[in-house]
């Protein structure tokens, strides 16, 4: 049986980001059952339709589109910037959904984990991402919802260190694995 592949997109480009630590922890859990591929969105130029033609398409855009098409499911791990998702993540969503009629996200199972030093766990980013995902026909897992507040107390230099956070992320990974297996053949 061919292993399914989950693409992971991290909404923070910061070297020591909390989102990357959570994404790595989830990746380690999911690798038991799936191939996991981190999709690098850090070098993407901002989407501009003028560049989206046969002669000028940035190679990074082409690569992202191919990588998204090649994965079976997507996992987003993101911080919140000003009650929304970071621009780098929205840009990646836009790029891989273009040109019109060639949406690479179409029909893929997905899930989102949002993290924040604050108490509301990046609720705004989580829901803005879900709103965009609905438009792109990403089949987002609804439960369990993953808003991880107080992230500074849940991670250390080595990754996710808090037992409660680890237990929750294990439950989330199990639910996501079930979701992916249910929606993919």
NUZA-981337 format. One record per residue (C-alpha): residue number from 1; residue in three letters; y, x, z. Coordinates in steps of 0.05 Angstrom, whole numbers, plus 32768, in hexadecimal, padded with zeros to 4 digits. Last residue first. Layout:
BEGIN
   vexro   tise      Y      X      Z
     NUM    ALA      Y      X      Z
...
END
This chain:
BEGIN
   vexro   tise      Y      X      Z
     185    UNK   8085   7F59   7FE7
     184    UNK   80C6   7F57   800C
     183    UNK   80E4   7F20   8036
     182    UNK   80B0   7F1C   806F
     181    UNK   80A6   7F67   8072
     180    UNK   80F0   7F73   8078
     179    UNK   80F9   7F3F   80AE
     178    UNK   80BD   7F59   80D6
     177    UNK   80D9   7F9F   80D3
     176    UNK   811D   7F83   80E8
     175    UNK   80FE   7F60   8124
     174    UNK   80DA   7FA0   8139
     173    UNK   8119   7FC9   8130
     172    UNK   8142   7F98   815A
     171    UNK   810E   7F99   8192
     170    UNK   810F   7FE5   8191
     169    UNK   815B   7FE4   818F
     168    UNK   815B   7FB8   81CE
     167    UNK   812C   7FE6   81F3
     166    UNK   8154   8024   81DF
     165    UNK   8195   8003   81F5
     164    UNK   8177   7FF2   8238
     163    UNK   815B   8038   8240
     162    UNK   819E   805A   8231
     161    UNK   8196   809C   820C
     160    UNK   81A4   808B   81C3
     159    UNK   81B1   80CF   81A2
     158    UNK   81AB   8117   81B8
     157    UNK   81F4   8123   81C8
     156    UNK   81F6   80E4   81F2
     155    UNK   81F1   809A   81E4
     154    UNK   81F1   8059   820B
     153    UNK   822F   8063   8237
     152    UNK   825D   8070   81FB
     151    UNK   823E   8033   81DA
     150    UNK   825F   8003   820C
     149    UNK   8252   7FCA   81DD
     148    UNK   8216   7FC4   81AF
     147    UNK   821A   7F86   8185
     146    UNK   81D6   7F7A   8165
     145    UNK   81C3   7F33   8155
     144    UNK   8179   7F25   815D
     143    UNK   8177   7EFD   8134
     142    UNK   819C   7EED   80F3
     141    UNK   817C   7F1F   80C4
     140    UNK   81A9   7F25   8087
     139    UNK   818E   7F11   8043
     138    UNK   81C0   7F38   8018
     137    UNK   81D9   7F07   7FE4
     136    UNK   821A   7F2E   7FD7
     135    UNK   8246   7EF5   7FF0
     134    UNK   821B   7EF0   802E
     133    UNK   8220   7F3B   8039
     132    UNK   826C   7F36   8039
     131    UNK   826B   7F02   8070
     130    UNK   8236   7F2A   8097
     129    UNK   8262   7F68   8093
     128    UNK   829D   7F41   80AE
     127    UNK   8270   7F26   80E5
     126    UNK   8258   7F6A   80FD
     125    UNK   829C   7F89   80F7
     124    UNK   82BB   7F52   8122
     123    UNK   8284   7F55   8157
     122    UNK   828E   7FA0   8160
     121    UNK   8268   7FA1   81A2
     120    UNK   8294   7F71   81C9
     119    UNK   8298   7F9E   8205
     118    UNK   82BD   7FD9   81E8
     117    UNK   82A0   801D   81D5
     116    UNK   8286   7FFB   8197
     115    UNK   8247   7FF3   816F
     114    UNK   8231   7FC4   8138
     113    UNK   81EA   7FBC   8120
     112    UNK   81DF   7F98   80DE
     111    UNK   81A2   7F7F   80BA
     110    UNK   818C   7F78   8072
     109    UNK   8157   7F5B   8044
     108    UNK   8168   7F68   7FFB
     107    UNK   8175   7F2D   7FCD
     106    UNK   81AE   7F4B   7FA6
     105    UNK   81C8   7F8D   7FC3
     104    UNK   81C9   7FB1   7F7F
     103    UNK   81F9   7F7C   7F63
     102    UNK   81F9   7F86   7F17
     101    UNK   8219   7F45   7EFF
     100    UNK   8260   7F5C   7F0B
      99    UNK   8262   7FA8   7F0B
      98    UNK   825B   7FAF   7F45
      97    UNK   8238   7F9C   7F85
      96    UNK   8227   7FE5   7F96
      95    UNK   8271   7FF7   7F94
      94    UNK   8289   7FBD   7FBE
      93    UNK   8257   7FC7   7FF6
      92    UNK   8266   8011   7FF7
      91    UNK   82B1   8002   7FFC
      90    UNK   82A5   7FD3   8035
      89    UNK   8280   800A   8059
      88    UNK   82B5   803F   804D
      87    UNK   82EB   800D   8061
      86    UNK   82CF   8006   80A7
      85    UNK   82B6   7FC1   80BC
      84    UNK   82E6   7F91   80DC
      83    UNK   8309   7F82   811E
      82    UNK   833A   7FBD   8116
      81    UNK   8303   7FEF   8108
      80    UNK   82BF   7FDC   8122
      79    UNK   8284   800C   8123
      78    UNK   824A   8004   80F3
      77    UNK   81FF   8007   80EA
      76    UNK   81E8   7FE5   80AA
      75    UNK   819E   7FDE   8099
      74    UNK   8188   7FD0   8052
      73    UNK   8147   7FB9   8033
      72    UNK   8118   7FCA   7FF9
      71    UNK   813D   8008   7FE2
      70    UNK   8141   801E   7F99
      69    UNK   817B   7FF1   7F85
      68    UNK   81A5   800D   7FBE
      67    UNK   8195   8054   7FA9
      66    UNK   81A6   8047   7F60
      65    UNK   81E8   8026   7F72
      64    UNK   81F9   805F   7FA2
      63    UNK   81EA   8093   7F6D
      62    UNK   8214   8070   7F38
      61    UNK   824F   806B   7F68
      60    UNK   8248   80B5   7F7B
      59    UNK   8247   80C6   7F30
      58    UNK   828D   80A7   7F27
      57    UNK   828B   8076   7EED
      56    UNK   82BC   808E   7EB8
      55    UNK   829A   8086   7E74
      54    UNK   8270   8047   7E7A
      53    UNK   82A4   8020   7EA1
      52    UNK   82B1   8017   7EEB
      51    UNK   82EC   8047   7EF3
      50    UNK   8320   8012   7EE4
      49    UNK   82FB   7FE4   7F15
      48    UNK   8312   800F   7F4E
      47    UNK   82E5   8017   7F8B
      46    UNK   82FC   804C   7FBB
      45    UNK   82DB   808F   7FAC
      44    UNK   8298   8097   7FCE
      43    UNK   828E   80D9   7FF4
      42    UNK   8279   80BD   8038
      41    UNK   8249   8088   801F
      40    UNK   8209   80AF   802C
      39    UNK   81CD   8080   8029
      38    UNK   819C   8091   8061
      37    UNK   8155   8087   8049
      36    UNK   811E   806B   8074
      35    UNK   80D6   8066   805D
      34    UNK   80B6   802E   8083
      33    UNK   8083   801F   80BA
      32    UNK   8089   8056   80EE
      31    UNK   80CA   806A   80CE
      30    UNK   80EA   802B   80EC
      29    UNK   80EE   8048   8132
      28    UNK   810B   808B   811C
      27    UNK   813C   8067   80EF
      26    UNK   8153   803B   8129
      25    UNK   8163   8079   8152
      24    UNK   8185   8099   8117
      23    UNK   81B0   805B   810B
      22    UNK   81C3   8059   8154
      21    UNK   81D9   80A2   8153
      20    UNK   81FD   8098   8111
      19    UNK   8223   805C   812D
      18    UNK   8239   8084   816A
      17    UNK   8259   80B7   813C
      16    UNK   8254   8102   8146
      15    UNK   826A   8117   8101
      14    UNK   8298   80DB   80F6
      13    UNK   8288   80B9   80B4
      12    UNK   827D   8075   80D4
      11    UNK   8262   8038   80B0
      10    UNK   821A   8051   80AD
       9    UNK   81EF   8037   8075
       8    UNK   81A3   8039   807C
       7    UNK   8176   802A   8041
       6    UNK   8131   8011   8054
       5    UNK   80F7   8023   8027
       4    UNK   80B5   7FFE   8023
       3    UNK   8074   8024   8027
       2    UNK   8045   801A   7FED
       1    UNK   8000   8000   8000
END
